[in-house]
């Protein structure tokens, strides 16, 4: 098991899952950790592009979660609200990347200390371009979200809490995100977080 430090406020690491090969189990919130296989605008590697998502495919070479998985990342809203995003980057000492697999975890935007002022509107499809740039440069990616019903991928890779009562279900500590990792010279690891929410979801305005 990787010794990579997941102990950042708002993220709680649990033990590895034991889902069968090529399937993560359906309807489970967790972190899918793998090597970027490819990126596409078309769901299920089809021929029809989806204007509201970009599809990041992650590969896991071995272990209980061995397989290739589609991760549907929102680049626009489909529910009439406005999608927004935040990019956070940090560098930490070390040379060990997260170990591929699937982890049941908890993640909370509020407990991470995020506020509304950190989020920006999507302009000229810049979120899609950002995900493409980070995916191309990274060595490994971690996707936080909910598994497809068939266990073959991930969705709800955005904030899933903070909704007004009755509008959408609120999932406590089940906010989705993507983190891209790469090694730098000098014994550092660069991590880039992409965090997505909708204007119907509330966070503190500032700190």
DRENPA-133778 format. One record per residue (C-alpha): residue number from 1; residue in three letters; z, y, x. Coordinates in Angstrom, 2 decimals. Example, Ala and Ser with C-alpha at 12.3 -4.5 7.8 and 13.67 -1.06 7.14 Angstrom:
2
ZAMAR   seq   type        pz        py        px
ZAMAR     1    Ala      7.80     -4.50     12.30
ZAMAR     2    Ser      7.14     -1.06     13.67
// end
This chain:
207
ZAMAR   seq   type        pz        py        px
ZAMAR     1    Unk      0.00      0.00      0.00
ZAMAR     2    Unk     -0.91      3.42      1.28
ZAMAR     3    Unk      1.80      5.62      2.74
ZAMAR     4    Unk     -0.04      8.76      1.66
ZAMAR     5    Unk      2.38     11.30      0.23
ZAMAR     6    Unk      1.97     11.65     -3.56
ZAMAR     7    Unk      5.31     13.40     -3.94
ZAMAR     8    Unk      3.93     16.74     -5.08
ZAMAR     9    Unk      5.76     18.38     -7.96
ZAMAR    10    Unk      4.24     17.31    -11.27
ZAMAR    11    Unk      2.85     13.98    -10.04
ZAMAR    12    Unk      4.81     10.77    -10.31
ZAMAR    13    Unk      3.54      7.64     -8.59
ZAMAR    14    Unk      4.07      4.24    -10.17
ZAMAR    15    Unk      3.24      0.76     -8.87
ZAMAR    16    Unk     -0.33     -0.54     -8.68
ZAMAR    17    Unk     -1.93     -1.83    -11.84
ZAMAR    18    Unk     -3.00     -5.46    -12.20
ZAMAR    19    Unk     -6.09     -5.09    -14.39
ZAMAR    20    Unk     -8.88     -7.60    -13.86
ZAMAR    21    Unk    -11.75     -7.03    -11.45
ZAMAR    22    Unk    -14.30     -4.54    -12.71
ZAMAR    23    Unk    -12.06     -3.36    -15.54
ZAMAR    24    Unk     -9.11     -0.97    -15.58
ZAMAR    25    Unk     -7.93     -1.91    -19.07
ZAMAR    26    Unk     -8.55      0.34    -22.04
ZAMAR    27    Unk     -6.80      3.57    -23.03
ZAMAR    28    Unk     -4.56      3.86    -19.96
ZAMAR    29    Unk     -3.74      7.11    -18.19
ZAMAR    30    Unk     -3.75      6.84    -14.41
ZAMAR    31    Unk     -5.35      7.70    -11.09
ZAMAR    32    Unk     -8.58      6.00    -10.04
ZAMAR    33    Unk     -9.02      6.17     -6.26
ZAMAR    34    Unk    -12.36      5.31     -4.69
ZAMAR    35    Unk    -15.33      6.23     -2.55
ZAMAR    36    Unk    -17.98      8.39     -4.20
ZAMAR    37    Unk    -20.94      6.15     -5.05
ZAMAR    38    Unk    -23.15      8.72     -6.75
ZAMAR    39    Unk    -23.19     11.67     -9.13
ZAMAR    40    Unk    -25.42     12.02    -12.19
ZAMAR    41    Unk    -25.92     14.20    -15.27
ZAMAR    42    Unk    -26.69     11.16    -17.46
ZAMAR    43    Unk    -24.02      8.94    -19.05
ZAMAR    44    Unk    -24.03      5.25    -18.12
ZAMAR    45    Unk    -26.77      5.92    -15.55
ZAMAR    46    Unk    -29.23      6.52    -18.39
ZAMAR    47    Unk    -32.21      8.85    -18.55
ZAMAR    48    Unk    -30.90     11.48    -20.99
ZAMAR    49    Unk    -28.89     14.28    -19.37
ZAMAR    50    Unk    -25.60     15.43    -20.89
ZAMAR    51    Unk    -25.20     19.21    -20.80
ZAMAR    52    Unk    -21.42     19.00    -21.22
ZAMAR    53    Unk    -20.44     16.54    -18.47
ZAMAR    54    Unk    -21.18     15.48    -14.95
ZAMAR    55    Unk    -20.67     11.79    -14.19
ZAMAR    56    Unk    -18.95     10.91    -10.93
ZAMAR    57    Unk    -19.18      7.23     -9.99
ZAMAR    58    Unk    -16.46      5.80     -7.74
ZAMAR    59    Unk    -16.61      2.46     -5.92
ZAMAR    60    Unk    -13.68      0.23     -4.96
ZAMAR    61    Unk    -14.66     -2.43     -2.45
ZAMAR    62    Unk    -11.88     -4.96     -3.01
ZAMAR    63    Unk     -8.54     -5.58     -4.65
ZAMAR    64    Unk     -7.58     -5.99     -8.32
ZAMAR    65    Unk     -9.69     -2.99     -9.41
ZAMAR    66    Unk    -12.81     -3.92     -7.39
ZAMAR    67    Unk    -15.93     -2.47     -8.98
ZAMAR    68    Unk    -17.87      0.72     -9.76
ZAMAR    69    Unk    -16.56      3.14    -12.37
ZAMAR    70    Unk    -18.02      6.10    -14.25
ZAMAR    71    Unk    -15.85      9.23    -14.49
ZAMAR    72    Unk    -16.94     11.74    -17.16
ZAMAR    73    Unk    -15.96     15.24    -16.03
ZAMAR    74    Unk    -16.27     18.07    -18.58
ZAMAR    75    Unk    -18.40     21.00    -17.45
ZAMAR    76    Unk    -18.49     22.60    -20.91
ZAMAR    77    Unk    -16.53     22.18    -24.13
ZAMAR    78    Unk    -17.88     20.15    -27.06
ZAMAR    79    Unk    -15.22     21.26    -29.56
ZAMAR    80    Unk    -15.93     24.98    -29.93
ZAMAR    81    Unk    -13.34     26.08    -27.38
ZAMAR    82    Unk    -14.16     27.50    -23.94
ZAMAR    83    Unk    -13.76     25.37    -20.83
ZAMAR    84    Unk    -12.10     26.89    -17.76
ZAMAR    85    Unk    -11.36     25.58    -14.29
ZAMAR    86    Unk     -9.19     26.12    -11.24
ZAMAR    87    Unk     -9.87     25.14     -7.62
ZAMAR    88    Unk     -6.84     24.59     -5.37
ZAMAR    89    Unk     -7.21     23.64     -1.71
ZAMAR    90    Unk     -4.63     22.62      0.87
ZAMAR    91    Unk     -4.40     21.00      4.28
ZAMAR    92    Unk     -1.73     18.54      5.37
ZAMAR    93    Unk     -1.04     16.83      8.71
ZAMAR    94    Unk     -2.12     13.21      9.00
ZAMAR    95    Unk     -5.15     10.97      9.12
ZAMAR    96    Unk     -4.49      8.46      6.33
ZAMAR    97    Unk     -6.39      8.83      3.06
ZAMAR    98    Unk     -5.25      7.49     -0.32
ZAMAR    99    Unk     -5.86      3.76     -0.65
ZAMAR   100    Unk     -8.55      2.76     -3.19
ZAMAR   101    Unk     -7.32      1.23     -6.44
ZAMAR   102    Unk     -5.88      2.23     -9.79
ZAMAR   103    Unk     -2.40      3.69    -10.23
ZAMAR   104    Unk     -0.55      4.42    -13.45
ZAMAR   105    Unk      0.84      7.91    -12.76
ZAMAR   106    Unk      2.01     11.04    -14.53
ZAMAR   107    Unk      0.55     14.51    -13.96
ZAMAR   108    Unk      1.49     17.80    -15.60
ZAMAR   109    Unk     -0.25     21.16    -15.08
ZAMAR   110    Unk      2.93     22.93    -16.17
ZAMAR   111    Unk      5.10     20.98    -13.72
ZAMAR   112    Unk      2.59     21.67    -10.94
ZAMAR   113    Unk      3.40     25.35    -11.54
ZAMAR   114    Unk     -0.09     26.31    -12.70
ZAMAR   115    Unk     -0.60     29.45    -14.76
ZAMAR   116    Unk     -3.42     30.83    -16.88
ZAMAR   117    Unk     -4.35     33.51    -14.33
ZAMAR   118    Unk     -5.51     30.77    -11.92
ZAMAR   119    Unk     -8.22     29.54    -14.32
ZAMAR   120    Unk    -11.67     31.07    -14.53
ZAMAR   121    Unk    -14.50     30.68    -17.05
ZAMAR   122    Unk    -17.52     28.55    -16.17
ZAMAR   123    Unk    -20.47     30.77    -15.27
ZAMAR   124    Unk    -24.04     29.59    -14.69
ZAMAR   125    Unk    -22.93     25.94    -14.50
ZAMAR   126    Unk    -20.86     26.69    -11.39
ZAMAR   127    Unk    -18.32     23.95    -12.14
ZAMAR   128    Unk    -21.05     21.30    -12.04
ZAMAR   129    Unk    -22.26     22.70     -8.70
ZAMAR   130    Unk    -18.69     22.76     -7.32
ZAMAR   131    Unk    -18.06     19.12     -8.23
ZAMAR   132    Unk    -21.35     18.16     -6.59
ZAMAR   133    Unk    -20.52     20.00     -3.38
ZAMAR   134    Unk    -17.02     18.53     -3.09
ZAMAR   135    Unk    -18.18     15.02     -3.99
ZAMAR   136    Unk    -20.88     15.12     -1.31
ZAMAR   137    Unk    -18.45     16.24      1.42
ZAMAR   138    Unk    -15.43     14.07      0.61
ZAMAR   139    Unk    -14.42     10.71      2.08
ZAMAR   140    Unk    -12.48      9.60     -0.99
ZAMAR   141    Unk    -11.79     10.97     -4.46
ZAMAR   142    Unk     -8.90     10.57     -6.88
ZAMAR   143    Unk     -9.65     10.95    -10.60
ZAMAR   144    Unk     -6.77     11.42    -13.04
ZAMAR   145    Unk     -7.63     10.62    -16.64
ZAMAR   146    Unk     -7.73      8.03    -19.41
ZAMAR   147    Unk     -9.66      4.78    -19.05
ZAMAR   148    Unk    -12.56      4.02    -21.36
ZAMAR   149    Unk    -11.80      1.54    -24.13
ZAMAR   150    Unk    -13.84     -1.06    -22.21
ZAMAR   151    Unk    -12.05     -0.28    -18.93
ZAMAR   152    Unk    -15.30      0.56    -17.13
ZAMAR   153    Unk    -14.64      4.23    -16.47
ZAMAR   154    Unk    -12.49      7.32    -17.03
ZAMAR   155    Unk    -12.60     10.30    -19.37
ZAMAR   156    Unk    -10.25     13.07    -20.58
ZAMAR   157    Unk    -10.31     14.38    -16.99
ZAMAR   158    Unk     -8.83     17.71    -18.02
ZAMAR   159    Unk     -5.59     19.16    -19.34
ZAMAR   160    Unk     -4.42     17.02    -22.27
ZAMAR   161    Unk     -1.34     19.03    -23.28
ZAMAR   162    Unk     -0.50     22.57    -24.39
ZAMAR   163    Unk     -2.49     22.42    -27.62
ZAMAR   164    Unk     -1.36     24.31    -30.70
ZAMAR   165    Unk      0.41     22.07    -33.19
ZAMAR   166    Unk     -2.03     20.04    -35.26
ZAMAR   167    Unk     -5.17     21.01    -33.31
ZAMAR   168    Unk     -5.39     18.06    -30.90
ZAMAR   169    Unk     -2.86     15.45    -29.75
ZAMAR   170    Unk     -0.67     16.49    -26.84
ZAMAR   171    Unk     -0.18     13.89    -24.11
ZAMAR   172    Unk      3.01     14.61    -22.20
ZAMAR   173    Unk      2.47     14.39    -18.42
ZAMAR   174    Unk     -1.05     13.03    -18.91
ZAMAR   175    Unk     -3.18     15.93    -17.70
ZAMAR   176    Unk     -6.44     14.98    -16.00
ZAMAR   177    Unk     -7.88     16.34    -12.75
ZAMAR   178    Unk     -9.96     15.41     -9.70
ZAMAR   179    Unk     -8.86     15.61     -6.07
ZAMAR   180    Unk    -11.33     15.29     -3.19
ZAMAR   181    Unk    -10.11     14.32      0.31
ZAMAR   182    Unk    -11.68     14.60      3.74
ZAMAR   183    Unk    -10.40     14.51      7.31
ZAMAR   184    Unk    -10.59     17.61      9.50
ZAMAR   185    Unk    -10.43     18.00     13.25
ZAMAR   186    Unk     -6.96     18.41     14.66
ZAMAR   187    Unk     -5.27     15.70     12.61
ZAMAR   188    Unk     -5.47     17.41      9.22
ZAMAR   189    Unk     -6.54     16.23      5.77
ZAMAR   190    Unk     -8.22     18.69      3.44
ZAMAR   191    Unk     -7.59     18.21     -0.29
ZAMAR   192    Unk     -9.48     20.09     -2.99
ZAMAR   193    Unk     -8.15     19.91     -6.55
ZAMAR   194    Unk    -10.44     20.63     -9.52
ZAMAR   195    Unk     -8.37     21.24    -12.65
ZAMAR   196    Unk     -9.98     21.84    -16.05
ZAMAR   197    Unk     -8.55     23.16    -19.31
ZAMAR   198    Unk     -9.71     24.77    -22.54
ZAMAR   199    Unk     -8.79     28.16    -23.90
ZAMAR   200    Unk     -7.03     26.47    -26.83
ZAMAR   201    Unk     -4.44     25.10    -24.38
ZAMAR   202    Unk     -1.54     27.23    -23.25
ZAMAR   203    Unk      0.01     27.75    -19.83
ZAMAR   204    Unk      2.26     30.57    -18.61
ZAMAR   205    Unk      0.09     33.66    -18.11
ZAMAR   206    Unk      1.47     34.40    -14.63
ZAMAR   207    Unk      4.50     33.61    -12.49
// end
